[in-house]
């Protein structure tokens, strides 16, 4: 366990890295606003997260096997108490007010709120042959009615080489042209705005070694304020909309029930 003072110091350093991300070096606006920071966490904490990453045989995972759009594992956390030791320290840092303020200021999305329910968030693992079709994410948070605005991904893949594939693709506003690829290297953070035109994915099946899953921590952030009009294609609540399913969700719908 990391003592409070140490975690605060790491968080302050991480927030400073986000705030200092300069134009076209750490901060980018094309194809949509995003931040990329290498060596994000203190290296000892990053290594501890990797050491504590649970085996895929553990009960904390669910497996999605929609062969045309999503083949991967994700955790089923319901609260912070489900998060493994070590990894919970990283989650606390990523969800703390220091980082929320820094991310919000750099992306121009103030008053960000984390998700204590971990709806869709947590750990992700993709094994050889897995994929994630190009898509935009859902827009509303069921438990609160808040608007989803920002995604953060921390990669935990040591020894990654280009031949493995698995780069995150950022696409144009129609989801047709891959504008940029971001390699999932160890201790790299990517933060990007989430809206109806922020298409992303890794549609090519992974070539990672059989014994080495592609690993990441993924968290989502919300605001009470809605998205700007120019970022809205579907006003009603919707789930992830997939290019491989003609921009419909897994049930073949454009909108979903929301109460």
N, C-alpha and C positions, 0 to 999 in steps of 0.2 A: 504494500500500500504506500502511496505517496502522501506525505504530510501536506496539510492545507497550504502552508507557506510555499512549499515547492511547486504545488500545482498552480498556485496563483502566479508565481514567477514565470512558469512555462506559458500560462495563458497570456500574460502580459507580452511575452516575447512573440507568441503566435499572432496576437492582435496587431502588434507593431508591424509584422511582416505583411499582413493584409493591408494595413493602412498605407504602407510604403510601396505597394505594388504600382509600378509606374507604367505609363501608356506604352503598349506594344512590347513590354518586357514581362510584367506580371499581370497586367490588366489589359483586357481586350474587349472591343465592342463588336467585332465581326466573327461569326454571323449573328451573335447576340452577346450581351454582356457576360463576361466570365473572367475569373481570376485563376491563375495557375502558380502555385508556390512549391518549390522543391525544398527538401530538408525541413519540412514544416514543424513536426514535433521534435522535442528534445530526443536525441537518438536513443537514449536508454529507454524512454517511454515507448518509442516506436517499436523497438525490439521486443519490449515486454508485451505490447499488443499482439505482435506476431506470434510470440511464444504461447500466448493465452488463446489464440484463435482456435475455436472448438473443432474437433474432428467432425466430418460430415456424417458420421454414424450416430452422433448424439441426437437426442430428441428435440433439441432446440431449433432444428431446421425443418423447413417445408420445401418441397421440390416442385417446381413448375416445369411441365414438360409439354408445352404447346409448341410442337416441333417447328412451326412456321414463324413464330414470333418471340417465344421466350422459353429458354431451356437453361435453368439455373436454380441454385439454392438460395434461400433467404431465411433469416432467423424469425422466430415468432415471439419476440419480446413484447410484453404487455406493460412493463414498467422498468425503471432503472434497476430494480432488484433482480431482473433476469439477465443483466449484462455481466459477462465474466470479469473477474478481477483484472486489473490492468487496462482492459478495454474500457471499463466504466470510467477510468480516469480520463481517457481520451474523449469519451462522450461528454463528460462534464465540461471539459475545456471547450469543445466545439459548441456546446449549448449555453455557455456562460454569457453574461451580459457584455463582457469585454469584447468577445468575438462577434456577438450579434450587432453591437454598435459599429465595429470596424467593417463587417461585411455590408451592413446597411448603408453606411456612409460611402463606401467605395462603389457599390452598385447603384446608389441612388434610390434605395428602397428602405426607408426608415421604419423604425418600430417593429422590427422582426421579433417573432415569438417562436420558440422551439416547440417540439411535439413530445410531451411526456408520455403519450400513448404509443409512440413508435409505430404509427400507422404507416406501414410500408417501409419504414426505416429500420436500420440495424445493420447486421452483417450480410454481405452478399458473397457467394462463391460460385464460380462457373468452371466446370471441368471441361476436359478436351471434348470438342464437338459442340459445346454449348454456344448459345448466341442470345442476343437481345435485339429484336427488330427495331428499326427506326420508328420513333413515336414521340408524342408529346404527353406529358404527365397529366394526371387528374388535377382538377382545379380547386376543389373544396375539401375541407377537413370535417368529417362526419361528427366528431365529438364536440366541436366548437363552432362550426360554421365559418371559420376563418378561411381566408384565401391563400392558396399555396403560391409562394413567390420565389423561393430560392432552394436549390439543391446543393449539398456539399458531399464530396466523395474523397475519402482518404485511402489511397492505395497502399497495399502491404505485400508487394510482389518483388522479392529479392531475386536477382539474377535474370530479370526479364531481358529478352532479346527480341528484336523485330520479327524474327521468324516465328515466334509464338503467336503473333497476332494479338487481338484483344484490346487494341487502341479504342478509346471512346471517340466516336465520330460526331462532330457538330455539323449540322446540315442547314441548308438555306431554308427560308420561311415556308417553302412548299414540301420540305422533306425529301427533295429529289437529288440534290447535289451535295456531296460531302465537302464542306469548305475547309475543315481542319480535323486532324487526328491528334489525340493526346495519349501518349504512352502511359500505361498503368504502372509506373515504376514505384519502387518502395519509398514511402514517406512523402509522396507527392499529393498535394491537396488541389482539387479543382472545385471551385464554387461558381455556380451559374444561375442566372435568372430563369425561372420556370414560367412559361406561358404557352399560349396556343400556337405559337410560331417557333418555339425553341425545340426544334426536332433534334433528337440525339439517339445514339444506339451503337451497338456493335453487331451488325447483321451477318458478318462472315463467321462461320463456325471456328471456334478457337483451336489453335494447334499447340496449346500448352502441353507440357509433358503429362502423361497419364497420372502421375503421382503428385502433381503440383497444380492445385486449383488456382484460378485467378481470384484474389482476395481483396475485399474492400470493406470499409465502413461507410454507410450512406445515411445521411440525415437530411431532413426537410424542415423548412422554415416558412412561417405564415405571417400574414398581416390582417388586421381588421379592414384596412383600406383595400378596395378592389384593384384589379389590374387596370392599367391605362387602356382606353378604348382601342388603341392601335395594336394591342397585344391580345385582344379577344376575338376569337372566331366563333366559339360556342358559349353563349352567355349562361346557359343552364349548367347545373352541376354535371360533370362528366368524369369518367375514369380515364385511364391511359387510352389514347387513340393511336392505333397502329397503322403504319403505312402498308404493311402486308395484308391488312384486312380492310383496305379502302377507307382508312381513317375512321374505323369503328372500334368499339371496345371488344373484349373477349366474348361478350354475349351477342355481338352483332348490332349494338346500339350506339347512337351518338350521345344520348344523355342518359342519366341514371336517376333513380329515386334518391331523394335527400329529405330528411326530416330533422 
